[in-house]
Amino acid sequence: MTAESVAPASDAQQFGRYVVPEITVLYRVARSLTRSKADAEDLVQETLLRAYRSIHGFDGEHPRAWLLTIMRNVNINRARQVRVAETLNDPDALFERTSSDPSVLAEHAEFDGAVRRAAADLPSTFRDVVTLVDLEGLSYAEAAAALGVPIGTVMSRLHRGRTRIKQRLVALGLAPRKVTTL
């Protein structure tokens, strides 16, 4: 049999081979993420739909990791949509949840400004990782791919960048020196 006589597997066949065996795991993870049977079912359904739509581009390596990444992204997008919808339905609710006390709002503005300045002052290797992970919401793997460095490097730079930002905030009196537990 030559390579030309072997037809590539259809999307349905690939879906059956790689995705269907993982549905139980997907549902279990979805339940832990959503804490609701109905929401878990919706999350799994959306995950399966997106997996089916993109199965032609899947290389067959690590199907569980691929599916869980899809699920994570679906879950994040759903949470964002809920927050946006809540804000659009009641724009004042966002401000009411934070505070209406002008002194509290001023403290938040001062703290946010100090964090932005501290992040901007970081060396670019740390600033880039902090920006991608903490501000843009990329996963470690996505940030590593974007920067062309190993995931461990992303984790290390992120830790060091966050530490430098915290040190700056402590020096300004805007963060505690040590976190205390109850």
Helices and strands as residue ranges (DSSP letters): G 3-5, H 11-14, I 15-19, G 20-22, H 23-34, H 37-54, G 55-57, H 63-89, H 91-98, H 102-120, H 124-130, I 131-135, H 140-147, H 151-171
